[in-house]
Amino acid sequence: QVQLVESGGGLVQAGGSTRLACSAPGRVFTRSTMGWFRQTPGKEREFVVSISRNGGTTYYADSVKGRFTISRDNAKNTVYLEMNNLKAEDTAVYYCAAKQTILTDVQRRSEVSDYAHWGQGTQVTVSA
């Protein structure tokens, strides 16, 4: 069982910023495309952003483009999600996920089914 651990989030005012982090075992992290998804009650988990193994390729959902930034530190086995100009509709539980890929993989990986490993989720609540 591979454990991904998210941290960060909490209560943020609209227009504010916060940063999420997700760490994974090195044997998995360095070989994986990493993704962030989010979910609200009664809705399906939705794609937010993904980043390739070397960090050179990223894909964003249109709803967060220009406001969120994903990055990774392979030396620390951690992926980050910087969230700026937050809106009420960003309120959700945010999950990080890992999919082991070949080094040259640059596919979007935006489907829940793409990912084998998931974190427990961290709540982000944006107050108006």
C-alpha positions in Angstrom: 0.0 0.0 0.0 1.5 3.3 -1.2 0.7 6.2 1.1 0.4 9.7 -0.2 0.2 12.4 2.4 -1.4 15.8 1.8 -1.0 18.8 3.9 -2.1 22.4 3.8 -5.5 23.8 3.0 -8.0 24.9 5.6 -10.1 28.1 5.6 -9.2 30.9 3.3 -10.9 34.1 2.4 -12.0 34.6 -1.2 -9.2 36.3 -3.1 -6.7 34.7 -0.8 -4.0 32.1 -1.3 -2.9 28.8 0.1 -0.6 26.0 -0.7 -1.1 22.3 -0.6 1.7 19.8 -0.4 1.8 16.0 -1.1 4.6 13.7 -0.3 5.0 10.1 -1.4 7.6 7.4 -1.0 10.6 8.1 -3.2 10.4 4.8 -5.1 7.0 5.9 -6.3 7.2 9.6 -6.5 10.2 9.9 -8.8 8.7 7.5 -11.2 5.3 9.1 -11.3 3.2 11.7 -13.0 1.5 13.5 -10.2 -2.0 14.9 -10.2 -4.3 17.0 -8.1 -8.1 16.4 -8.1 -10.9 17.8 -6.1 -14.3 16.7 -5.0 -17.4 18.3 -3.4 -20.3 16.4 -1.8 -22.5 14.7 -4.3 -20.2 15.3 -7.2 -17.6 13.3 -9.0 -13.9 13.8 -8.4 -12.6 16.3 -10.9 -9.2 16.9 -12.4 -7.3 20.1 -11.4 -3.8 19.7 -12.6 -1.0 17.2 -13.5 2.7 17.4 -13.8 5.1 15.1 -15.5 7.9 13.2 -13.9 10.5 15.8 -14.6 8.2 18.7 -14.0 8.6 19.9 -17.5 5.0 19.4 -18.6 1.9 20.5 -16.8 -1.8 20.5 -17.6 -4.5 22.6 -15.9 -8.2 22.5 -15.8 -9.7 25.6 -17.4 -11.3 26.6 -14.1 -8.0 27.0 -12.4 -5.7 28.1 -15.2 -3.9 31.3 -14.3 -4.7 31.0 -10.6 -3.2 27.6 -9.6 0.4 26.5 -10.1 1.7 23.0 -9.6 5.4 22.2 -9.0 7.4 19.3 -7.7 10.6 18.8 -5.9 11.9 15.4 -6.7 14.7 15.6 -4.1 12.0 16.0 -1.4 9.5 13.6 -3.0 6.9 16.3 -2.8 4.4 18.0 -5.1 2.9 21.4 -4.4 -0.2 23.2 -5.5 -0.1 26.9 -5.1 -3.6 28.3 -5.1 -4.1 32.0 -5.7 -7.2 34.3 -6.1 -9.3 31.6 -4.6 -13.0 31.6 -5.2 -15.9 30.1 -3.4 -16.3 27.4 -6.1 -12.8 26.2 -5.3 -14.1 24.9 -2.0 -13.5 21.1 -2.0 -11.5 18.2 -0.7 -8.3 18.1 -2.7 -6.6 14.9 -3.4 -3.2 14.2 -4.8 -2.5 11.1 -6.9 0.4 9.3 -8.5 0.6 7.3 -11.7 3.8 5.5 -12.5 4.9 6.4 -16.0 7.9 6.2 -18.3 10.3 9.2 -18.1 9.2 10.6 -21.4 5.5 10.5 -20.7 3.9 13.9 -21.2 0.2 12.8 -21.4 -2.4 14.9 -19.6 -3.5 12.1 -17.2 -6.7 13.8 -16.3 -8.9 10.8 -15.5 -9.4 9.4 -12.0 -8.8 5.9 -13.5 -5.4 7.0 -14.7 -4.0 6.9 -11.1 -3.2 4.0 -8.9 -2.3 5.8 -5.7 -4.2 8.4 -3.8 -3.9 10.6 -0.7 -6.5 10.9 2.0 -7.5 14.4 0.9 -7.3 17.8 2.5 -10.2 20.2 2.8 -10.0 23.7 1.3 -12.8 26.0 2.2 -13.0 29.5 0.6 -15.2 31.9 2.5 -17.0 34.7 0.7 
